[in-house]
Amino acid sequence: MSQRAQPGSSHATQATPTASLLETLPSELRRQVLSHISDLDDLRALMFASPVFYQQYRLDRKHVLSQVLISTLGSLLVDAYAVQRSATLYSPPRPLPLDTMREFIQNYTSLRFAVPELVLEDCTLADLVDMAAFHRSVARPLSLKCAALFLQHLDPSLKGHKPGGYRVVARLDPAETLALFFGAFNPWEVEEIDCIYTLIRNKYDAVLDAIQCDLATDNPSFDNRDRLSTPPGSWDFSHESADRRRLREGTALRGLRLFSKVLATHDHEELVKTMQQYQVKSGTYEHVLSWVAQHRRRAVYPSAGDLAEARGEKLAFAGDTKDGPPLAWVIGWRGRYTNVYGPVIPAPLKAWGHVFWDCRRLVESKGKDAVLRARDERGGGA
């Protein structure tokens, strides 16, 4: 079998006639061509097809990669930037220092509506490469897998389709960081994050069932099983034990890279080793989203969203816009601004990611009817 070709090598895919013509352009025009490529995959394909453009790319790699990331990610650019930044700051299971967290929150909030070039202003080339790699190898493939899992819970006959409003997978990496500044998001955006978290948590629930015997305290593989204490590497995975709840949450909060690895692992022994290596305990995320925590926030330090709800403000559906509420959220709360999320929202709605669906697909599928039924069962809520 031949060795895999490298970009710009003599073994790379032969350039197309169009690419050959473009290669004759002056260097500055070739730079403009590269800067206007709208997708990372297209950029990669050109690098393999044309040694000339590969060398041009190497001369101005940071600028070109910045422009292609802006075109590829669109409104998700600031979230991808936050993912990259949080990955450099966060080393689980140790928590972030409070001052570092505050600075991170302020920076993220200030950039949410900034021009794309400003978002990437302080990024190094290595940062941009990491963002591109995360998008291609983790975020985009996972968005398709998550969409398929959501569809299974709503209507399996829709297989092959995906919710058109799917836009937020990258925000859950890591969720533990984001959980501490949910005030930066609209309530339907928090619910988007929680739908993805719930999907990941439920997957890990199934994984814990699969490896329960392998990591049980009485498994013969633990040579110190006669001790009164729990052997290192073993856990109590009995149904809804404290260990199980905290491990399920903590492992989900390890982020999307680990989740992607777990989904791709089909060998049982390899799965056991992966979980032993990466699983950690946590109680942060679900506590922050709990009704008790939300009630305390309203009573002690109400947010702008809490005040809008208290004033009885209306919330209209203005189409599938970048920052506006999705149709499912608006009809679920009867057009009223409602600043609640998390466990308040019925689990069956979370199971198919109701807030990710654009208007057309929600209406054409069974989704709108499901939202209306859930609302009516609650007597006015979602």
C-alpha positions in Angstrom: 0.0 0.0 0.0 1.4 3.4 -0.9 2.3 5.9 1.8 -0.2 8.7 2.4 0.5 11.7 0.4 1.6 14.9 2.1 0.4 18.4 1.1 2.5 19.9 -1.6 4.5 16.6 -2.2 5.0 15.1 -5.6 2.6 12.3 -4.6 -0.2 14.6 -3.9 -3.4 14.5 -6.0 -2.7 15.9 -9.5 -3.9 19.5 -9.8 -7.1 20.1 -11.7 -7.0 22.3 -14.9 -8.6 25.1 -12.9 -6.0 24.8 -10.1 -3.3 24.8 -12.7 -4.5 28.1 -14.2 -4.8 29.7 -10.8 -1.2 28.7 -10.0 -0.1 31.1 -12.8 -1.6 34.1 -10.9 0.8 36.5 -9.2 1.5 35.8 -5.5 -0.7 38.5 -4.1 -3.7 37.2 -6.1 -3.0 33.6 -5.0 -3.0 35.0 -1.4 -6.5 36.5 -2.1 -7.8 33.2 -3.5 -6.6 31.4 -0.3 -8.2 34.0 2.0 -11.6 33.6 0.3 -11.8 29.8 0.7 -15.0 29.3 2.7 -14.4 25.9 4.3 -11.5 24.1 6.0 -12.0 21.0 4.0 -11.7 23.0 0.7 -8.5 24.5 2.0 -7.1 21.1 2.9 -8.1 19.7 -0.6 -6.3 22.5 -2.3 -3.2 22.0 -0.3 -3.1 18.4 -1.5 -3.9 19.3 -5.1 -1.4 22.2 -5.6 2.2 22.4 -4.5 2.2 26.1 -5.6 -0.8 27.0 -3.4 0.7 24.9 -0.6 3.9 27.0 -0.7 1.8 30.2 -0.8 -0.2 29.0 2.2 3.1 28.3 4.1 4.2 31.9 3.5 1.1 33.4 5.1 -0.4 30.6 7.1 -1.7 32.5 10.1 -3.7 35.1 7.9 -5.1 32.5 5.6 -6.1 30.1 8.4 -7.8 33.0 10.3 -9.9 33.9 7.3 -10.9 30.4 6.5 -11.9 29.8 10.2 -14.0 32.9 10.1 -15.8 31.7 7.0 -16.2 28.1 8.3 -17.3 28.7 11.8 -19.5 31.8 11.3 -21.4 32.7 14.4 -19.7 29.8 16.3 -16.3 31.5 16.1 -16.4 33.0 19.5 -17.4 29.7 21.0 -14.6 27.9 19.2 -12.3 30.5 20.6 -13.6 30.0 24.1 -13.1 26.2 23.7 -9.5 26.8 22.7 -8.8 29.2 25.5 -10.5 27.1 28.2 -8.4 24.1 27.1 -5.2 26.0 27.9 -6.6 27.1 31.3 -8.4 24.1 32.6 -6.6 21.0 33.9 -9.3 18.7 35.5 -9.9 17.8 38.2 -8.3 20.9 39.6 -10.7 23.9 39.6 -9.7 27.2 37.9 -8.6 30.0 40.2 -11.4 32.5 40.8 -9.5 35.5 39.3 -8.7 33.5 36.2 -12.3 32.4 35.8 -13.5 36.0 36.2 -11.1 37.2 33.5 -12.1 34.4 31.2 -15.8 35.3 31.7 -15.3 39.0 31.1 -13.3 38.3 27.9 -15.8 35.8 26.5 -18.8 38.2 27.2 -17.0 41.1 25.6 -16.3 39.1 22.5 -19.7 37.6 21.9 -20.8 40.4 19.6 -17.3 41.5 18.4 -16.2 41.4 14.8 -14.5 38.1 13.9 -11.1 39.6 13.3 -11.1 41.0 16.9 -11.9 37.6 18.3 -8.8 36.1 16.7 -6.6 39.1 17.3 -4.4 37.6 20.0 -4.4 34.0 18.7 -1.1 32.4 17.8 -0.7 30.2 14.8 -0.7 27.2 17.1 -4.1 28.4 18.6 -5.6 28.6 15.1 -4.3 25.1 14.2 -5.8 23.7 17.4 -9.2 25.4 16.6 -9.2 24.0 13.1 -8.3 20.5 14.2 -10.9 20.5 16.9 -13.6 21.6 14.5 -12.7 19.0 11.8 -12.0 16.0 14.1 -14.3 16.6 17.0 -17.0 19.2 16.9 -18.3 18.7 13.4 -18.4 14.9 13.4 -20.0 15.0 16.9 -22.7 17.4 15.8 -23.8 14.9 13.2 -23.7 12.0 15.7 -25.7 14.0 18.2 -28.2 15.0 15.6 -28.7 11.3 14.7 -29.2 10.5 18.4 -31.7 13.3 18.8 -33.7 12.0 15.8 -33.9 8.5 17.3 -35.8 10.0 20.2 -38.3 12.0 18.2 -38.9 10.0 15.0 -36.6 7.3 13.7 -38.2 7.7 10.3 -36.4 11.0 9.9 -33.0 9.2 9.7 -30.8 11.0 7.3 -32.1 14.4 8.2 -30.8 16.7 10.9 -32.2 19.7 12.8 -31.5 22.8 10.8 -30.9 24.9 13.9 -28.0 22.8 15.1 -25.4 25.3 16.2 -23.9 24.9 19.6 -22.1 21.6 20.1 -18.7 23.3 20.7 -20.1 25.2 23.7 -19.9 22.1 25.9 -16.1 21.9 26.0 -15.7 22.0 28.9 -19.2 22.4 30.4 -17.9 22.9 33.9 -16.3 26.1 32.9 -19.4 27.3 31.1 -21.7 26.3 34.0 -20.1 29.1 36.0 -21.2 31.9 33.7 -24.5 30.8 32.3 -25.6 34.4 32.9 -23.8 35.3 29.7 -26.3 33.2 27.7 -30.0 33.6 26.9 -32.1 30.9 28.6 -32.7 29.0 25.4 -28.9 28.9 24.8 -28.4 27.4 28.3 -31.0 24.9 27.4 -29.1 24.1 24.2 -26.0 23.3 26.3 -28.1 21.2 28.7 -29.6 19.2 25.9 -26.1 18.2 24.7 -24.9 17.6 28.2 -27.9 15.4 28.9 -27.3 13.4 25.7 -23.6 12.9 26.7 -24.5 12.0 30.3 -27.0 9.4 29.2 -24.4 7.8 27.0 -22.0 7.6 29.9 -24.8 6.1 31.9 -24.9 3.2 29.4 -21.1 3.0 29.4 -21.1 2.6 33.2 -23.6 -0.2 32.9 -21.3 -1.9 30.4 -18.2 -1.7 32.6 -19.9 -2.1 36.0 -18.5 -5.6 36.6 -15.0 -4.7 35.5 -14.6 -1.9 38.0 -16.7 -3.3 40.8 -15.0 -3.3 44.2 -15.3 -7.2 44.4 -13.7 -7.8 41.0 -10.8 -10.3 41.3 -8.6 -8.0 39.3 -8.2 -5.8 42.4 -5.6 -7.5 44.6 -6.4 -5.5 47.7 -10.1 -6.4 47.6 -10.0 -7.7 51.2 -9.4 -4.2 52.5 -12.2 -2.3 54.1 -11.6 0.7 51.8 -12.5 0.8 48.2 -9.6 -0.5 46.0 -8.0 2.2 43.8 -9.6 2.2 40.3 -12.8 0.6 41.5 -16.2 2.3 42.0 -19.7 1.6 43.2 -21.8 1.7 40.0 -25.0 0.5 41.5 -28.1 2.3 40.3 -28.0 6.0 41.3 -25.2 5.5 43.9 -23.3 8.7 44.9 -20.3 7.4 43.0 -22.3 6.7 39.9 -23.9 10.2 39.8 -20.7 12.1 40.4 -18.7 10.0 38.0 -21.3 10.2 35.3 -21.4 14.0 35.6 -17.6 14.5 36.0 -16.8 12.3 33.0 -19.4 14.2 30.9 -17.7 17.4 31.8 -14.3 16.2 30.6 -15.5 17.5 27.2 -16.0 16.5 23.6 -12.7 15.0 22.8 -13.1 12.3 25.4 -16.7 11.8 24.4 -15.7 11.4 20.7 -13.0 8.8 21.8 -15.6 6.8 23.8 -18.1 6.8 20.9 -15.3 5.5 18.6 -14.2 2.7 21.1 -15.9 -0.6 20.4 -13.5 -3.0 22.1 -14.7 -3.7 25.7 -11.2 -3.8 27.3 -10.2 -0.6 25.6 -13.3 1.1 26.9 -12.6 -0.1 30.4 -9.1 1.3 30.2 -10.3 4.6 28.8 -12.8 5.1 31.5 -10.4 4.2 34.2 -7.9 6.7 32.9 -10.3 9.7 32.3 -13.3 9.4 34.6 -13.5 11.9 37.4 -16.1 13.0 39.9 -17.9 16.3 39.8 -21.0 17.9 41.2 -20.7 21.4 39.7 -22.8 21.4 36.6 -26.0 19.8 37.8 -25.9 21.9 41.0 -25.6 25.1 39.0 -28.6 24.2 36.9 -30.7 22.8 39.8 -34.0 24.5 40.6 -32.6 25.3 44.1 -29.7 27.2 42.6 -32.0 29.0 40.1 -34.4 30.0 42.9 -31.5 31.3 45.0 -30.3 33.3 42.1 -33.7 34.9 41.6 -34.0 35.8 45.3 -30.4 37.0 46.0 -29.0 38.4 42.8 -31.6 38.4 40.0 -30.2 38.6 36.5 -31.5 40.7 33.6 -33.4 37.7 32.4 -35.0 37.2 35.8 -36.1 40.8 35.8 -37.5 40.6 32.3 -39.6 37.6 33.3 -40.8 39.4 36.4 -42.0 42.3 34.2 -43.9 39.8 32.1 -42.1 40.7 28.9 -43.2 39.1 25.7 -41.0 36.9 23.6 -41.7 36.7 19.9 -40.3 34.3 17.3 -38.6 36.4 14.7 -37.3 33.7 12.5 -34.3 31.4 12.7 -31.7 34.1 13.6 -28.3 33.8 15.2 -29.2 35.0 18.7 -33.0 34.9 18.7 -35.1 32.2 20.4 -36.1 29.1 18.4 -39.7 28.4 17.7 -39.8 25.5 20.2 -38.8 27.8 23.0 -41.3 30.5 22.2 -44.3 28.3 21.9 -43.2 26.2 24.8 -43.6 29.3 27.0 -46.6 30.8 25.2 -44.6 33.8 24.0 -43.5 34.9 27.4 -39.9 35.6 28.4 -39.1 32.8 30.9 -35.6 32.6 32.5 -35.6 28.9 33.5 -33.8 25.9 32.1 -32.2 22.6 33.1 -34.3 20.2 35.1 -37.4 22.4 34.8 -37.6 21.4 31.1 -39.3 18.0 30.6 -36.7 15.2 29.9 -38.6 13.9 26.8 -38.1 17.3 25.1 -34.4 17.3 26.0 -34.0 13.8 24.6 -34.6 15.1 21.0 -32.9 18.5 21.4 -36.1 20.6 20.9 -34.3 23.9 21.0 -32.0 23.0 18.1 -34.7 22.6 15.4 -35.4 25.4 12.9 -38.9 26.5 12.3 -39.5 24.5 9.1 -38.2 21.2 10.4 -40.0 21.6 13.7 -43.3 22.1 12.0 -42.8 19.4 9.4 -41.8 16.8 11.9 -43.6 15.7 15.1 -41.6 18.2 17.0 -44.1 21.1 17.3 -46.9 18.8 18.4 -44.5 17.3 21.1 -43.7 20.7 22.4 -47.4 21.7 22.6 -48.3 18.5 24.4 -45.6 19.0 27.0 -46.7 22.6 27.4 -50.3 21.7 27.9 -49.4 18.9 30.4 -47.7 21.5 32.5 -50.6 23.9 32.3 -48.7 26.7 30.6 -45.0 25.9 30.9 -42.7 24.3 28.4 
